[in-house]
Amino acid sequence: MRRLILVFATAACMHAQEFEYSRVLKIPDLSFTDRVYSGLDILAQMDYRPLKGRSIAVLCNRASVDRNGRHILEILKDREDIDIKYILLPEHGLLGSDDDRLKMVGDNSFDPVTGARIVDLWGRYIKPPRWVLDDVDIVLIDLQGTGVRYTTYITTISKVMESCSDFNTPILLLDRPNPIRGDRVDGPVVRTAYQSFESYHLVPIRHGLTIGEFVLMINEMGWVKDLARVKLVIIPLRNWNRNMWFDETSLPWIPPQPTLDSLETVLGFVGATLVRGTNLNIGFGTDKSYFRFGAPWLSGRHLKDKMNAQNLPGIQVSSVRYKPDDGEGKKIIPRHGGTFCSGVDIAITDRNKFDPLRTATTLIILTSRLYPREFQWTGDGYIDKLFGTSLLRTFTAQEKPPEYLPPQWNHDVFRFNQFRERFLLYE
């Protein structure tokens, strides 16, 4: 069966395009250099004019740095004409797994560098409360996306948009690159019955959008509660092309979430996250998260042979015996932690050919077929929420050949790629 793996966007650069509810700022011409500039870098080139004289709330995390590695909060704290009143935190917090920099005053957290109050949008709050938005002129958003639907940052931004719409608070969003290229779309579109915080909007698993393009699409389509829109202004990237990997941008790599410590890991995350919906270890508790898969009841050699027979592109599969760390004292508790497992290691040999979703779904289907008594789905239908449909689970139950599954979402990829063209800001 033929399959649509790569989808190349041919839409022209749309900086000058008019949108009904959103505005993309015209930015300085930097064509004299081939360096990529993030929205934060462009804001500096504009001498921070959109924020001057404003009190602001900032939604950011540890990856919110300029091309010199300086964090947005470190930059803005030195600006006497910009008043940072609140820092809004997404999942994983400000500094990753441990926010030791924050201090408590009474029942509230404050950032000692800026003096701003911390509002956790993944803990105590889901969206900014009224007392935050009543106290600021604008919400500034600067988050590095992963290019993968499971990441909850877009969900948090959607909740921020919902609150900002209620209180007529404008949003200024600083765009950043899609780290795994913006010309590749893959995976099924979420069905409404399976929407969750990890599958919040009806997009494929690998959506091929920058965070600015994604939020632009949400705002123009009214994809937040009650078709609400916000006063959205986007500061776009400069010199970024859709066929770029992040390591071709010359921007510093800061993990957008704790387990994604390299660009390669983000690519593995695209498919391997699906395996979290099973009773397999996915490399947590080892140094190969998203590239090692095993269980105490599994034969790595047998699974390796079956996977190699599939001729999966861009990878090398080897068998391995290992014992995941038990996770004591850590936020992530590995499945089968402290127990010897047998399994497979996957190494990328050509990232341009590697197909993360085909690889992961093949591994799941083959494991289920080889070990029907031991293999289990976990988390009360969690796999359906991750995948966005029940297709993977039902396909596995029907014991169909794994290579027959990926063509099933070709139509989703084709239609979404057509749909997204009107929101693409870069060639």
N, C-alpha and C positions, 0 to 999 in steps of 0.2 A: 504493500500500500504506500502511496505517495503521501508525504507529510509536509506541511508548511512549518519549517523550523524557524527560519529567519524572515523577518518582514522589514523591508527597507523603506523608510519614509522619504518621500520625494518633495514634500511640501517646502516651499521657499521660506526664508526667514520672515517672520511676521511681526517684527517690532512695531511697525507702523500701523498694523491692523487695529481697527476699532472694535471694542467689545462693549456689550450693553451695560454690564454691571462692574466691570473691572478695567483697570488702566495699567498698561505696561509702559514704564518711563522710557523716554529716549535718553540714551546714555552716551558718555564720551566715546569718541572714535579712538580705538586702540589698535587699529589694523596695522600700525607700524611695528607691532610685535606679535609673535605667535604664542605668547604666553596666555593661558586661560586665567580670567579674572572672575572670582565669585561675586555674588551680589554684595557681600560685605566689602570686598575690595573696591567695587564700583561706588559704594556709598562713601568710602573714604575719598575717592577721586572727585566726588561731588561735594566734598567738604561737609558732609553730614547735613546738608541743607534741609532735607525732608524732616529732620528731627529737631532742628534748632528751636529753642524756646518751648519745647514740649516736655510734658511729663509722660513717661512711658512704662509699659509692662513689657518684658522681654521673654519670649518663649525660645529657649536655647538649650544646648547640652554641651558636652565636652568637645564635640567636633565643630563647634561654631567658632572657627578661627579664620584669620586672614591668611594670605599666601605666605606670610612670614611666620606663621604659627602662633600669632598673638590672639588671645581669646577676645570675643566681642565685649565681654564685661570689663576686661582690662582696658580695652580701647575707650569705651564710652565713659568709664568712671573719671577719666581725665578731662572730659568735656564739661565745662561749667555751664554751658547753655543747654545741656540735656540732663533731665532729672529722672534717673532710674528708680522708680518707686517699688516695682514688684518684679520678681523673677519667677516665671511660670515653668514648672518642670514636667517633662513628658516621662514615659516609662524609662527606667534606668537612671533617672535623676540627672544632676548637673555634671558630676565628675565620673559617672559610670556606676560601678557596683557599690562604692562607698563614698558618701558625701561628707567626709570628715571636715571639710572646710566650713560647713555650715555651723552656726551656733544657735543655741536656744535662749530666748528671752521670754520667761513665762511659758505660755503654751505655744509660742510662735517661733519659727525659724527665721534667721536673718543671715544674709551674706555679709561677712565682715569686711570684704573688700569694697563693696559698693554701698553697704548699709541698707540694701533693698530687702523687703520682706519676701520670703519664699512661699510660693503657693504650689503645692504638689497636685498636679492634675492627674496623677496615677495612683493617688492614695486617698487623702482626705476629700479631695474634690475631683470631679470629672471635668468640669468646665469652670472658667473664671467666675467667681461670685460677683454679685452686683457691686459690693463695696470696693472691689478692685476696679471695675470699669467706670464707676462713678468718679474715681480718683485719678484717672489718666486721660490723656488726650489721644493716645494711639497705642496699639499693640504691635510690637515689632517681633517678627518671626524669622529665626535663622536656624534651620535644622538641616543636617545632611541626611538625605534619604538613602535607601539601599537599592531602590529600583524593584523591590519585591513587595508584593501585596501583604505578606504576613506582618511586616513592620507596622507598629501601632502609631507611629508619629502622625500619619495622615488622619487617623481616627481622632487623635487629640486635637489636631488643627481644626478638624470639622466641628468639634465641640466648642473650640474657641470661637469659630465663625458663628456658631449658633448663639452664643452669648453676646458677641459683638453686634449681631443683627438686632437682638432684643434691645440693646442700649445705644444703638447707632454709633458705635465706636469704630473708627477706621482701622484697617490692618495694613501694615507695610511689610511685605515679604521679600526677603533676600534670597535669590535663587542660587542653587548649587547643582553641580553635575549629577547626572545619573551615573553611578560608578561602574555599572556593568553594561554600558552603552545605551544609547537612546534609539537605536534602529532595530532592536530585537524585542519581539513580543511573543509570549508563549504561555500556554496553559489555559484552562477553561475560565470563562467569566463566571463569577459567583452567581448562583441562583438565590433569589430572595429568601427562600426557606432556610438557607445556610449562612446568612449574614451574621457576623460576630465582630468583635473588636479587632480580630486578626484578618477579617475578610469583610470590611465595612462597606466598601463601595463595589459596584458591579464592574470590575475590571479583571483582566487575566492575572495570573500569579506574577509573571514578569511583564510589567506594563510599558516599559520603554519611555517613561516620562521623567522629566525633572520634577522636583517638588513644586516648583513654580507653575509648571504646566498642569500638574495634577490639581493643584488648588484653584488655578484658573478655570479648569474644567468643572470642578465642583461648584464654584461660584456662579458661573454662567448657566449651568444646568439646574441650579437650585437643589443640589443633592444633600443639603442638610435639612433638619426638621422643618416641616411646614413650608418648603420651597423658599426658605429664607436666603437672602443675599446680604453681602456686606460691602462696604466701601473698601474695595481691595486695590492696593497699588503694589505692583511687582517691579523690583529692580532686577533686571535680567543679567545673565552671564554675558561675558564678552569673549569671543574667539573660541568658544566651545562648539564642536561638531558632533553630530549624533553617533558617528562611528568611533568615538574616542572611548577607550578604557580610562579609568581614573588615573592610572599611573602614567598616562600620556599627557596629563594636564599640567604637570609640574606643581600642582597644589599639594600641600602636606596631607598625608593620610593619617587621620585620627579615627579610631574605631567608632562608628556611629552607635554601636551597642556592644556590651562587654564581650560577647563571644565572637564578634567579627573583627578579629585582630589583623586581618590582611584582606586585600582585594580578592585573592583566591578564595578565602573563606566565605566572602559574600556570594561568590559564584556557586560554591557548594551549598550554601544556605537556601538557594532557590529551590532545589529539589529535596535535599536531605531533611528539611523541616517536616516534610510529609511523614517521614519515618517516626517522628515524635508521636504520631497517631497509632503506633504499634508498640509491641513489647520488646523491641530491639533497642540496644544501646546505640547511640549515634555519634560516639566518640567523645561525649562529655566525660570528664574524669581522665582524659588522656590529652596528648598534645595534637590530636587530629580530629577535633570537632568538625562534624559534617563530612568527614572523609573516612571514617572508620565505623563499621557496623557489625554488631555481633550479639551473641547471647550464650549462656551456659549450655544450652541444648543444641547448638548449631554446629555444623561441620564447615569451617571456613574453606577447606579444600574443595568440598563438593559444590558449595555456592560459587566459589571462584570459577570452577570449570563451567558451570551453567551460565554464568554471566559472560564469560569470554566467548561462549558459543553464540551470544547475541551480537557480537561484533559492534559493540557500543563505541561511537566515535570519540576521539580526543582523550581517551583515558587508558590507564593500565590498571588491571585488577590483580591483587595478590592476596594470599591467605595470611592470617595473623592470629596469634594467641596472645591474649592480654588480660590485664585486670584493671578495670577502671578504678580511679580513686573513689573512696566512699563518700566524698563530698562533705565530710564533717567540718562544720564551721563556715561553709560556703553557701551562697544563695541558690546555686544550682545543685540539686542532688541527682547524680547520674543514675540512670536505670542500671541495675545489676552492679552497682558500686561495691567494691570490695570482693567481688566474685570473679573467678577466672572465666573468661569468655573466649569463644572461637568465632572468627568472622573474617571479614575482608577489608583491606585497605584499598582506597581508590586514589590514584595519582593522576592529575591532569597533565597530559602530554601536549595538547594543543587547545588552548582556551577558546579559539575561534570555532573549533569543531565540537567541543564538549557540549553535550545536551543534558543539563542538570535534571530536568523533569523526566526525560526518557530513562535516564540512568536510575533515578530514585524509584520510579514506578516499576521498572523492570526488577529491581532488587526486592521490592515488596511482593510483587506477584510471584517471583520465583521462590522466595522464602516461604510464602504461604503454601505453595504447591509442594515443596520439599518436606515441610514440617507442619502438616495440617492440624495435628493435635496440639503442638506447642505454640504455634503462631497465634497471636491474638490482636484484635483491635482494642484500643484502650480509650478511656475517658468519655464513655457514653456518646459515641458518634463524633468524637473530636476530629477524626480524619475527614469527615464530610465538611466540617467547618473550615479546615485548612485547605482542602482541595476546592471547596466552593460548590461541589455537587456530590451526589452519592455514586457517581460513575466509577471511581476507582474501587470502592468497596464492592459494588455489584459485579464489576468486571472481574475482580479477583475471585469472587465466589463462583463465577461461571467458568473459571479455569480456562479462559481464552488465552491465546499466545500474547505475551507482553508487548510485542511489536505492533499488535493491532490496536492498542489503546491510544497512543499519541495522535493518530489521525482523527480520533473522535472529537478533538477540540479545534481542528483546523478552521471550521466555520466561525467559531468564537473569535479566533485570532484575526481572521480576515475582516470580519465585521467591525471589531474594535479598532483595528488599524485604520479603517476608513473613517470611523467615527471621530477618532482622536486628532485627525489631521487639522481640523479647524482651530485646535488649541496649541499646536506646535509653534514654539517661538524660535526654533533654531533649525538650520539645514542639516 
